[in-house]
Amino acid sequence: MPFNEQLHLFAVMNDPCPSRLCLMCMVTSIKPNRVYDPACVLNAGDHPMVTRPSYILYRFATLINEMHIRKMLSSQFYRQHHDFPMVTFKRIVVGLYSSQETPNGILKYAASIPIS
């Protein structure tokens, strides 16, 4: 999914809820000499698309309507990739709740739905 005109990997954290929303968290690479959120660091091999040290940018976690996601996938503006391995996905979930950067509204939403 593009972000700031660059393609980024996003973790889709849930099946659509009754409101048809999905929680999405962006993966971005760790840049030298730049501060990053250490709540969930990913390394090469944690997902086929992760090729260098990266982290989940929880401050930009967002809710996106299922129909919008489907539309973007069908137009190939978004690309579907492999699921995260369960062990990695569980680390992303733990980081969602432990990060000091996760917006309160996202935490409230996450607590209200099953994330698995």
N, C-alpha and C positions, 0 to 999 in steps of 0.2 A: 504494500500500500504506500503510495507516495506521501511524504511529509517534507515540507520545505524543498520541494522539487527533487527529492532523492527517494529511492525506494527503501522502505524499511520493513522488517519483519514485525508482525503484530501477533500477540498471543490472544486468541479468542477464549475468554475465560468461562463461558457458559453457553449452553443451548439457549435459544431465545426464551425469555421469561414470558409470563402472560401478557405483558405490555409489548412483546415482540422486540425487546432490546437485548443487545449483547454487550458485555463489558470487554473492552479491548485494551491491551497494554502493549506499548511499543518497545522494541528492542533497538538499542543503539550502541555503537562501538565506544569503548573507552578511549578517550583522546589523551595523549601525553600532557602532563602538567595541567590537566583540567579536573575540577571537582566533579565527582559523580556519586550517585546514590548507591551505597554498598549493600542495600537490602537484598538484592538478587543479582549476583555477578554470574554471567554465563561464559563458558569457555568453548573453544573449538571442540566440536563433537557433542555438545549438549543439544544441538539440533543441526540437521544437515546444512541449514543456511547460515549458521553461526561459524565463522571461519577465523575469528580473532576475539580477544577479550571484549566482552560487551556487558551491558546491564539493562535492566528493565527501567524505563523512564516513567515511574509511577505518577509523577506530577502531571503527565499528559494522558493518564488513563481516561478513557472516554466511553460513553454509551452510544451505540450506533444501532439504528433500526435494522432488523433482519432484512426487510425488503430492499433497503439501500445497499446492504452488503451483497445481496443476490444480484441486484442491478449492476453493481460495480464489478462483480465477478463475471457476469455474462458479457459485459462490455470489455473485459480484460483490463480494466483500469486497476483492479485488485487481482492478485494471483493467489490461488490456493496452494499451500505447501503441506508437507507432512505435519502431522500432529507432533507436539513436543512429547518426548518420552515421559511416562508418568512420573518418574522420579524428578525430572526437571520441572514438569508442570507443578508438582507439589511445592517445589522451591519457589516458584513464581507466586503461588498462592500465599505461602508463608510471608514472602516479601511484601505482597500487597498489604497485609495487615501490620507488618512491622515497620514499613517505610514511614519516615516522618514526612514524606512528600506526597503521600496518597491523599487526594482531596477528601474532605469529610463526606461529601455527597456520594462519592464512589464507595467509601467504606460502608455507608448506610445501605446503599444498593446491594453491595456484595453480601452483607449480612442478611439481607432479605431473600436471597435466592440460593439455590444449591449450586455451588461451584464444584465441578468434578470433571 
